[in-house]
Amino acid sequence: MSERIRDYLIVVGHLWIGDECRDAFFKNPNSVLIGFKLTQDEKERLHKLTDASFSSMELLVEATGLEYDELREAIDHPRARMRHLTTRKR
């Protein structure tokens, strides 16, 4: 059984591929992050992201503190691709 991917990776991966969710995140990050299990450091890094952070994978790696391979895994993960961040399961 594979290890569960961290919510931080799911959020970063989806923000990379989901323009609509990225726009929603920039407008109200706290609302978008509700329900995700994030460390204080991860929350702080996410709050510091700007539109320029998404100009290249290298800039996003630098801004998020992830390794390049982690970012690739996050972007390619089905959970990052399947569901908008603003959609909540109830």
Secondary structure, 3 states (H helix, E strand, C coil): CCCCCCHHHHHHHHHHHCHHHHHHHHHCHHHHCCCCCCCHHHHHHHHCCCHHHHCCHHHHHHHHCCCHHHHHHHHHCHHHHHCCCCCCCC
